[in-house]
Amino acid sequence: MMLSPNTPTLRALVLAAGRGARMRPLTDSCPKPLLHVHGQPLAQWWVQALRAAGVQHIVLNTGWLGHMVEEYFSALPQPPGAASISFSSEVRDFGHALETAGGVARALPLLAADAEGIFWVVAGDVFAPGFPLHGAAERFAAGDDLAHLWLVPNPPHKARGDFAIAAAGRAALSDTPEALYTFSGIALYRRALFEAPWCTIAPGNPHGEQAPLAPLLRRAIAAGRVGATLYAGAWSDVGTPERLAAVRAAAPPDCFIQ
């Protein structure tokens, strides 16, 4: 892919460290991001899409059965010029997974390639064929938001959403259930969100602190520093055997990118 001179140095984190307890017994012997959908692992769809969108380096954080994730993606052929892949091995380094904010903070030295430090974070167990990666990072880089979230209509298994969307595409907090949408697990971030004063974890998370992402996002949203887009395309949080079966039964996508 030819990049414009204004394209930020793009990196991405594919979240692949969770235990996948609701997916048992399938995840007793296979990490959830390696469960196959339409011929390849869930997380591989994201690796392909991010490479096609111009991402230069992809990090996978690993936890439960992390060695299997690392072995699989280390063995993938790497076309000339394609994004390189590295790993942030949470269980091997600390004996436990770090949750989302802790995991991002740990991987930050691998993700923040320049002063802006703009990077994608995508959930490795989300299947979203057709998600529009192209051009989003350039638009995000032109502003000063700390994050941009993609929200989706609340799926049947989650009646109450996470965040609202206010005027001019701003993420908002709301106590009105009807106003809330579900966070898709797909977002762009600036490194500043995972540094002081927003985040109290030391750079690189050297002590392996566990920290969820939602409180951090809520602080930034309350300060007016987070944008949001409602995504109405195909999307599935593949969190249970039933949802995995439904995704597998659907018609295979022509591709994962636009």
C-alpha positions as CSV (number, residue, x, y, z in Angstrom):
1,M,0.0,0.0,0.0
2,M,1.4,3.5,-0.9
3,L,1.3,5.8,2.1
4,S,0.9,9.6,1.8
5,P,3.5,11.9,3.4
6,N,0.9,12.8,6.1
7,T,0.4,9.2,7.2
8,P,1.5,8.7,10.8
9,T,3.9,5.8,11.6
10,L,1.3,3.2,12.3
11,R,1.5,0.4,14.8
12,A,-1.1,-1.9,16.3
13,L,-1.8,-4.1,19.2
14,V,-4.0,-7.2,18.8
15,L,-5.3,-8.2,22.2
16,A,-4.7,-11.9,22.5
17,A,-4.1,-12.5,26.2
18,G,-7.5,-13.5,27.7
19,R,-8.3,-16.8,29.2
20,G,-11.6,-17.2,27.2
21,A,-13.3,-18.9,30.1
22,R,-16.8,-18.5,28.5
23,M,-15.5,-20.4,25.4
24,R,-14.5,-23.5,27.4
25,P,-14.0,-26.3,26.7
26,L,-12.7,-25.1,23.3
27,T,-10.2,-22.8,25.0
28,D,-8.8,-25.5,27.3
29,S,-6.4,-26.5,24.6
30,C,-6.5,-23.6,22.2
31,P,-6.3,-19.9,22.9
32,K,-9.4,-18.0,21.8
33,P,-7.6,-15.8,19.1
34,L,-6.5,-19.0,17.4
35,L,-10.0,-20.5,17.0
36,H,-10.7,-20.8,13.3
37,V,-13.3,-18.8,11.4
38,H,-13.7,-19.3,7.7
39,G,-10.3,-21.1,7.3
40,Q,-8.0,-19.2,9.6
41,P,-7.7,-18.0,13.2
42,L,-9.7,-15.0,14.4
43,A,-6.6,-12.9,15.1
44,Q,-5.1,-13.7,11.7
45,W,-8.0,-11.8,10.0
46,W,-6.9,-8.7,11.9
47,V,-3.2,-9.2,11.1
48,Q,-4.0,-9.3,7.4
49,A,-6.3,-6.3,7.6
50,L,-3.9,-4.2,9.5
51,R,-1.1,-5.0,7.1
52,A,-3.3,-4.1,4.2
53,A,-4.1,-0.8,5.8
54,G,-0.5,0.3,6.0
55,V,0.3,-0.7,9.6
56,Q,4.1,-1.1,9.9
57,H,4.4,-3.1,13.0
58,I,1.9,-5.4,14.9
59,V,2.2,-6.5,18.5
60,L,0.2,-9.4,19.9
61,N,0.0,-9.5,23.7
62,T,-0.2,-13.1,25.0
63,G,-1.4,-14.8,28.1
64,W,-3.2,-18.1,28.3
65,L,-1.5,-20.6,26.1
66,G,0.5,-17.7,24.8
67,H,3.3,-19.9,23.4
68,M,0.8,-21.2,20.9
69,V,-0.1,-17.7,19.7
70,E,3.6,-16.8,19.4
71,E,4.5,-20.0,17.6
72,Y,1.7,-19.6,15.1
73,F,2.3,-16.0,14.2
74,S,6.1,-16.4,14.2
75,A,5.7,-19.1,11.5
76,L,3.4,-17.0,9.3
77,P,5.0,-16.0,5.9
78,Q,5.9,-12.4,5.9
79,P,5.5,-10.8,2.4
80,P,8.1,-8.2,1.4
81,G,7.3,-4.9,3.0
82,A,4.6,-6.4,5.3
83,A,4.3,-5.3,8.9
84,S,6.5,-7.1,11.2
85,I,5.1,-8.9,14.3
86,S,6.3,-9.0,17.8
87,F,4.9,-10.2,21.2
88,S,4.2,-8.8,24.6
89,S,4.3,-12.0,26.7
90,E,2.3,-11.2,29.9
91,V,2.0,-14.6,31.5
92,R,5.7,-15.4,30.8
93,D,6.8,-12.1,32.2
94,F,4.5,-11.8,35.2
95,G,2.6,-15.0,35.7
96,H,-0.8,-13.4,34.8
97,A,-2.6,-11.4,32.2
98,L,-2.6,-7.6,32.7
99,E,-6.1,-6.6,31.6
100,T,-6.5,-4.2,28.7
101,A,-5.0,-0.9,30.0
102,G,-2.2,-2.8,31.8
103,G,-1.5,-4.7,28.6
104,V,-1.4,-1.6,26.5
105,A,0.9,0.1,29.0
106,R,3.2,-2.9,28.9
107,A,3.4,-2.9,25.1
108,L,3.7,0.9,24.8
109,P,7.4,0.9,24.0
110,L,6.6,-1.4,21.1
111,L,3.6,0.7,20.0
112,A,4.7,4.3,20.3
113,A,7.0,4.7,17.3
114,D,7.2,8.5,17.2
115,A,6.3,11.6,19.2
116,E,2.6,11.3,18.3
117,G,2.6,7.6,19.2
118,I,-0.7,6.8,17.3
119,F,-1.7,3.2,17.3
120,W,-4.6,0.8,16.8
121,V,-5.8,-1.6,19.5
122,V,-8.2,-4.3,18.3
123,A,-9.7,-7.2,20.2
124,G,-8.3,-10.5,18.8
125,D,-11.6,-12.3,19.4
126,V,-13.8,-9.7,17.5
127,F,-14.8,-10.6,13.9
128,A,-15.6,-7.5,11.9
129,P,-15.3,-8.2,8.1
130,G,-15.4,-5.0,6.1
131,F,-14.3,-2.7,9.0
132,P,-12.9,0.5,7.4
133,L,-9.4,0.8,8.7
134,H,-8.1,2.9,5.8
135,G,-7.8,6.6,6.4
136,A,-8.9,6.5,10.0
137,A,-5.5,7.0,11.5
138,E,-4.8,10.0,9.2
139,R,-8.0,11.7,10.3
140,F,-7.3,10.9,14.0
141,A,-3.8,12.3,13.7
142,A,-5.1,15.6,12.4
143,G,-6.9,16.3,15.7
144,D,-5.8,16.2,19.3
145,D,-8.0,13.5,20.8
146,L,-6.5,10.9,23.1
147,A,-8.7,8.2,21.6
148,H,-11.3,7.4,19.0
149,L,-13.7,4.6,19.7
150,W,-15.9,2.6,17.4
151,L,-19.2,1.7,19.0
152,V,-21.8,-0.8,17.8
153,P,-25.5,-1.3,18.4
154,N,-25.9,-3.4,21.5
155,P,-25.9,-7.1,20.7
156,P,-28.4,-9.5,22.2
157,H,-26.1,-10.7,24.9
158,K,-25.4,-7.1,26.1
159,A,-28.6,-5.1,26.6
160,R,-26.9,-2.1,28.2
161,G,-24.1,-0.5,26.3
162,D,-20.9,1.4,27.4
163,F,-20.8,4.9,25.9
164,A,-23.0,7.4,24.1
165,I,-22.3,9.5,21.1
166,A,-22.8,13.3,21.5
167,A,-22.9,16.0,18.9
168,A,-20.0,16.3,16.5
169,G,-18.9,12.7,17.0
170,R,-17.8,13.0,20.6
171,A,-17.9,10.0,23.0
172,A,-20.1,10.8,26.0
173,L,-21.1,9.3,29.3
174,S,-24.8,8.8,30.0
175,D,-27.1,7.3,32.6
176,T,-29.8,6.7,30.0
177,P,-29.6,3.1,28.8
178,E,-31.3,3.9,25.5
179,A,-28.4,6.3,24.6
180,L,-25.7,3.8,25.1
181,Y,-23.8,1.8,22.5
182,T,-21.4,-1.1,23.0
183,F,-17.6,-0.5,22.6
184,S,-16.6,-2.7,19.7
185,G,-13.1,-3.4,21.0
186,I,-11.6,-1.4,18.1
187,A,-10.0,2.0,18.7
188,L,-7.2,4.4,17.9
189,Y,-5.1,5.8,20.7
190,R,-2.3,8.3,21.4
191,R,0.4,7.2,23.7
192,A,-0.4,10.2,26.0
193,L,-3.5,8.4,27.2
194,F,-1.3,5.7,28.8
195,E,1.1,8.1,30.4
196,A,0.7,10.6,33.3
197,P,-1.5,12.3,34.2
198,W,-4.1,10.0,32.6
199,C,-2.5,6.7,33.5
200,T,-0.7,6.0,36.7
201,I,1.2,2.9,35.5
202,A,4.9,3.5,34.9
203,P,5.9,3.5,31.3
204,G,6.2,-0.1,30.0
205,N,4.4,-1.4,33.1
206,P,7.6,-2.9,34.6
207,H,5.8,-4.3,37.7
208,G,3.0,-6.0,35.7
209,E,0.1,-4.0,37.1
210,Q,-3.3,-5.2,36.2
211,A,-5.6,-2.4,35.0
212,P,-8.9,-2.3,33.1
213,L,-9.4,0.1,30.2
214,A,-12.9,1.5,31.0
215,P,-12.0,3.8,33.9
216,L,-9.2,5.3,31.9
217,L,-11.6,5.9,29.0
218,R,-14.2,7.4,31.2
219,R,-11.8,10.0,32.6
220,A,-10.7,11.0,29.1
221,I,-14.4,11.1,27.9
222,A,-15.4,13.3,30.8
223,A,-12.6,15.7,29.8
224,G,-13.8,15.8,26.2
225,R,-10.8,14.1,24.7
226,V,-12.4,11.1,23.0
227,G,-14.1,10.8,19.7
228,A,-16.6,8.1,18.7
229,T,-18.1,6.6,15.5
230,L,-21.1,4.3,15.4
231,Y,-20.2,1.3,13.2
232,A,-23.2,-0.5,11.7
233,G,-21.3,-3.1,9.7
234,A,-20.9,-6.8,10.4
235,W,-19.4,-7.3,13.9
236,S,-19.3,-10.1,16.4
237,D,-17.8,-10.5,19.8
238,V,-16.9,-14.2,19.5
239,G,-17.1,-14.9,23.2
240,T,-19.0,-18.1,23.5
241,P,-19.3,-21.4,21.6
242,E,-22.7,-20.4,20.4
243,R,-21.5,-17.1,18.9
244,L,-18.5,-18.9,17.3
245,A,-20.9,-21.3,15.7
246,A,-23.0,-18.5,14.4
247,V,-20.0,-16.7,12.8
248,R,-18.8,-19.9,11.3
249,A,-22.3,-20.6,9.8
250,A,-22.6,-17.2,8.2
251,A,-21.4,-16.7,4.6
252,P,-17.7,-16.2,4.5
253,P,-16.6,-12.6,3.8
254,D,-15.1,-11.6,0.5
255,C,-12.4,-9.9,2.4
256,F,-11.7,-8.3,5.8
257,I,-10.9,-4.8,4.5
258,Q,-12.3,-2.0,2.5
